[in-house]
Amino acid sequence: MGALKLNDSSFISYRVHLDESKGIISGYSITDIGGKYETKSKITGTFNKEKGEISFKEKGIIYTKSKVTQYDFCFVNFKGKLSNIQTGKAVKGKFKGLYTDGKECISGELNLVNVAKIERQAVKLEKKVKKTKLVSQAKKDKVNIVKSLDTLALNVLREDQNMSMFTKSRTVNLNIYDSGKEDGDKITITVNKKVLLSDYTVTKKVKILSLNIDSDETDIEIKAIGEGTVVPNTAYIEIKDEENDLKVLSTLKKGKSTKITILRAEK
């Protein structure tokens, strides 16, 4: 986890998850973590363990909260050193931003640190805050740095947001459930303005909806009908196709809604 420093000196939060097998890398990246332009992209690349060299590139968008399309999105291409990642040393290097047609867009520097190291530092910092006499107990009770890090790993959909997901599949499943305490949250789901699930109470039992992706664009709206005993209204929605298993958490006030747009990508 870390940041991209662009050539105009602005910073964008950045996280990568990489799996390596026999020198081949696969995984994903998340740009603008928790922000209104949050984007998750696929990653492919190579790793030379002997030389400590890593090379990867973003190859396609899984989802984005930005209005940009997959054709004019600037993808990160990185080549650099990856040494002592277990100890949490920083991974630094220049990256090149490229459009899908290979033309160069925004470039800059990449700076990443092992997430495990960040979590260890967060635990230490939280302990220091709890022990200090310079902070009131009321403020100490509100501090939960570790929990804040956990929330960064969640894909949260808030009111009036629109997340676009790209799929090559012709059928997509929505798995709807409550992963926490059941408190009576009620939602209505419409697909292309047609009600698919009305006034539904979210429970731990998974509700599965199967959608046929017949058009280039399928609009899904989730609306909070009731907030239950614990506000706000929350529901986990797992979107599964042939390649992806995307989990999102809708968090809404009563009467508010959020949207997911499924865009059909070329095979």
C-alpha positions as CSV (number, residue, x, y, z in Angstrom):
1,M,0.0,0.0,0.0
2,G,1.2,3.5,-0.8
3,A,0.8,6.2,-3.4
4,L,1.4,7.3,-6.9
5,K,3.1,10.6,-7.2
6,L,2.2,12.2,-10.6
7,N,4.4,14.5,-12.6
8,D,2.3,17.5,-11.5
9,S,3.3,16.6,-7.8
10,S,-0.2,15.4,-6.8
11,F,-0.6,12.1,-5.0
12,I,-3.1,9.3,-5.5
13,S,-3.5,6.4,-3.0
14,Y,-2.5,3.0,-4.4
15,R,-2.7,-0.6,-3.3
16,V,-1.7,-3.8,-5.1
17,H,-2.3,-7.5,-4.4
18,L,0.1,-9.7,-6.3
19,D,0.2,-13.5,-6.6
20,E,3.4,-15.1,-8.0
21,S,3.9,-18.5,-9.5
22,K,7.1,-19.6,-11.3
23,G,8.0,-16.0,-12.0
24,I,4.5,-15.0,-13.4
25,I,2.5,-12.4,-11.6
26,S,-1.3,-11.9,-11.5
27,G,-3.5,-9.8,-9.2
28,Y,-5.1,-6.4,-9.0
29,S,-4.6,-2.8,-8.1
30,I,-6.8,-0.3,-6.4
31,T,-6.4,3.4,-7.2
32,D,-7.8,6.3,-5.1
33,I,-8.7,3.9,-2.2
34,G,-12.1,4.8,-0.7
35,G,-12.3,7.9,-2.9
36,K,-14.9,9.0,-5.4
37,Y,-12.7,7.8,-8.3
38,E,-11.7,4.5,-6.8
39,T,-10.8,2.0,-9.5
40,K,-9.8,-1.7,-9.4
41,S,-7.8,-3.0,-12.3
42,K,-6.3,-6.4,-13.3
43,I,-2.5,-6.8,-13.1
44,T,-0.2,-9.1,-15.0
45,G,3.6,-9.2,-14.9
46,T,6.8,-11.0,-14.1
47,F,9.1,-11.4,-11.1
48,N,12.8,-12.3,-11.1
49,K,13.6,-13.6,-7.6
50,E,17.3,-13.8,-8.1
51,K,17.6,-10.2,-9.2
52,G,14.7,-8.9,-7.2
53,E,13.2,-7.3,-10.3
54,I,9.5,-6.9,-10.7
55,S,7.5,-5.8,-13.7
56,F,3.8,-5.4,-13.9
57,K,1.1,-3.5,-15.8
58,E,-2.6,-2.8,-15.3
59,K,-4.4,-4.6,-18.1
60,G,-8.1,-3.8,-17.7
61,I,-10.7,-2.3,-15.3
62,I,-12.7,-4.6,-13.0
63,Y,-14.7,-1.7,-11.6
64,T,-14.5,2.1,-11.3
65,K,-16.4,4.9,-9.5
66,S,-15.1,7.3,-12.1
67,K,-17.1,8.3,-15.2
68,V,-14.1,7.4,-17.4
69,T,-14.4,4.5,-19.8
70,Q,-12.0,1.6,-20.1
71,Y,-10.8,3.0,-23.4
72,D,-9.6,6.4,-22.1
73,F,-8.3,5.2,-18.8
74,C,-4.6,5.7,-18.0
75,F,-3.0,2.4,-16.9
76,V,0.0,2.0,-14.6
77,N,3.1,0.2,-16.1
78,F,5.9,-0.4,-13.6
79,K,9.4,-1.9,-13.6
80,G,11.6,-1.8,-10.6
81,K,13.2,-3.5,-7.6
82,L,11.3,-5.6,-5.1
83,S,13.7,-6.4,-2.2
84,N,13.0,-7.4,1.4
85,I,9.3,-7.1,1.0
86,Q,8.8,-9.4,4.0
87,T,10.4,-6.8,6.3
88,G,8.3,-4.0,4.8
89,K,11.0,-2.0,3.0
90,A,9.6,0.5,0.5
91,V,9.2,-0.3,-3.2
92,K,10.1,2.7,-5.2
93,G,10.4,3.4,-8.9
94,K,9.1,5.3,-11.9
95,F,6.0,4.2,-13.6
96,K,4.6,5.0,-17.0
97,G,1.0,5.6,-17.7
98,L,-0.3,4.2,-20.9
99,Y,-3.7,4.2,-22.7
100,T,-5.0,0.9,-24.1
101,D,-3.7,1.9,-27.5
102,G,-0.1,2.3,-26.1
103,K,0.0,6.1,-26.2
104,E,1.6,7.7,-23.1
105,C,-0.6,9.6,-20.6
106,I,0.2,10.6,-17.0
107,S,3.5,9.2,-15.5
108,G,5.3,9.6,-12.2
109,E,6.7,7.7,-9.3
110,L,5.3,4.7,-7.3
111,N,6.0,4.2,-3.6
112,L,4.7,1.2,-1.8
113,V,5.2,-0.4,1.6
114,N,4.3,-3.9,2.8
115,V,0.7,-3.8,4.3
116,A,1.9,-6.0,7.2
117,K,4.4,-3.3,8.2
118,I,1.7,-0.6,8.0
119,E,-0.6,-2.7,10.3
120,R,2.2,-3.2,12.8
121,Q,2.9,0.5,12.9
122,A,-0.8,1.2,13.3
123,V,-1.0,-1.1,16.4
124,K,2.0,0.6,18.0
125,L,0.6,4.1,17.3
126,E,-2.8,3.2,18.7
127,K,-1.1,1.9,21.9
128,K,0.8,5.2,22.3
129,V,-2.4,7.2,21.8
130,K,-4.2,5.1,24.5
131,K,-1.3,5.6,27.0
132,T,-0.7,9.3,26.5
133,K,-2.1,11.8,29.0
134,L,-2.2,14.6,26.4
135,V,-5.4,13.3,24.8
136,S,-8.8,13.1,26.6
137,Q,-10.4,9.7,27.2
138,A,-13.3,10.7,25.0
139,K,-11.0,11.3,22.1
140,K,-9.1,8.1,22.8
141,D,-12.3,6.1,22.6
142,K,-12.9,7.4,19.1
143,V,-9.4,6.4,17.9
144,N,-9.3,3.0,16.1
145,I,-6.5,3.2,13.5
146,V,-6.4,-0.5,12.9
147,K,-10.2,-0.5,12.1
148,S,-9.7,2.5,9.8
149,L,-7.2,0.4,7.9
150,D,-9.7,-2.4,7.6
151,T,-12.3,-0.1,6.1
152,L,-9.8,0.8,3.3
153,A,-10.1,-2.8,2.2
154,L,-13.9,-2.5,1.8
155,N,-15.5,-1.4,-1.4
156,V,-18.2,0.9,0.1
157,L,-21.0,2.3,-2.0
158,R,-22.6,5.5,-0.6
159,E,-25.7,7.5,-1.6
160,D,-25.7,8.9,-5.2
161,Q,-22.6,7.0,-6.2
162,N,-22.4,5.0,-9.4
163,M,-19.9,2.2,-9.7
164,S,-19.2,0.7,-13.1
165,M,-18.2,-2.9,-13.5
166,F,-16.9,-4.4,-16.7
167,T,-17.8,-8.0,-17.6
168,K,-17.3,-10.4,-20.5
169,S,-20.0,-12.7,-19.1
170,R,-23.5,-13.0,-20.4
171,T,-24.9,-13.9,-16.9
172,V,-24.0,-12.2,-13.6
173,N,-25.2,-13.2,-10.1
174,L,-25.9,-10.8,-7.3
175,N,-25.5,-12.5,-3.8
176,I,-27.1,-10.3,-1.2
177,Y,-26.6,-10.8,2.6
178,D,-25.9,-9.3,6.0
179,S,-22.4,-10.3,7.3
180,G,-23.0,-8.6,10.7
181,K,-25.8,-8.5,13.1
182,E,-29.3,-8.8,11.5
183,D,-31.1,-5.6,12.4
184,G,-34.0,-5.5,9.9
185,D,-32.5,-3.5,7.0
186,K,-34.8,-3.4,4.0
187,I,-33.8,-2.7,0.4
188,T,-35.4,-2.5,-3.0
189,I,-33.4,-3.5,-6.1
190,T,-34.3,-2.3,-9.6
191,V,-32.6,-3.4,-12.8
192,N,-33.0,-1.1,-15.8
193,K,-35.8,0.6,-13.9
194,K,-37.7,-2.7,-13.4
195,V,-38.2,-3.8,-9.8
196,L,-36.4,-7.1,-9.2
197,L,-36.5,-7.3,-5.4
198,S,-39.0,-5.2,-3.4
199,D,-38.9,-4.2,0.3
200,Y,-36.5,-7.1,1.0
201,T,-35.2,-7.6,4.5
202,V,-31.5,-8.4,4.4
203,T,-30.5,-11.4,6.5
204,K,-27.4,-13.7,6.9
205,K,-29.0,-16.1,4.4
206,V,-27.7,-15.3,0.9
207,K,-30.3,-14.1,-1.6
208,I,-29.2,-14.9,-5.1
209,L,-30.4,-12.9,-8.1
210,S,-29.3,-14.0,-11.6
211,L,-29.1,-11.3,-14.3
212,N,-28.9,-11.8,-18.0
213,I,-26.5,-9.2,-19.5
214,D,-28.4,-8.7,-22.8
215,S,-27.3,-5.1,-23.4
216,D,-24.1,-3.1,-23.4
217,E,-25.2,-1.3,-20.2
218,T,-27.2,-2.8,-17.3
219,D,-28.2,-0.4,-14.5
220,I,-28.8,-1.7,-11.0
221,E,-30.1,0.6,-8.3
222,I,-30.1,-0.3,-4.6
223,K,-32.5,1.8,-2.4
224,A,-32.7,1.8,1.4
225,I,-36.4,1.3,2.4
226,G,-35.8,1.0,6.1
227,E,-32.7,1.4,8.4
228,G,-33.6,-1.3,10.9
229,T,-32.5,-1.0,14.5
230,V,-28.9,0.1,13.7
231,V,-28.3,3.0,11.3
232,P,-27.4,3.3,8.5
233,N,-28.9,0.7,6.2
234,T,-26.1,-1.7,5.1
235,A,-26.1,-4.7,2.8
236,Y,-23.3,-6.8,1.3
237,I,-23.7,-7.4,-2.4
238,E,-21.4,-9.9,-4.1
239,I,-21.2,-9.6,-7.9
240,K,-20.0,-12.8,-9.6
241,D,-19.3,-13.5,-13.2
242,E,-17.1,-15.9,-15.1
243,E,-13.9,-14.1,-14.0
244,N,-14.6,-11.8,-11.0
245,D,-16.0,-12.1,-7.5
246,L,-16.6,-8.5,-6.5
247,K,-17.8,-7.6,-3.0
248,V,-19.4,-4.2,-2.2
249,L,-21.0,-2.8,0.9
250,S,-23.9,-0.4,0.4
251,T,-24.3,2.0,3.3
252,L,-27.3,4.3,3.0
253,K,-29.8,6.4,4.9
254,K,-33.5,5.6,4.5
255,G,-34.8,6.7,1.1
256,K,-31.4,7.1,-0.4
257,S,-29.9,4.9,-3.2
258,T,-26.7,3.9,-4.9
259,K,-26.1,2.5,-8.3
260,I,-24.0,-0.3,-10.0
261,T,-23.7,-0.2,-13.8
262,I,-22.6,-3.4,-15.5
263,L,-20.9,-2.7,-18.8
264,R,-20.4,-5.4,-21.3
265,A,-16.7,-5.6,-22.3
266,E,-15.3,-7.1,-25.5
267,K,-14.1,-10.7,-25.3
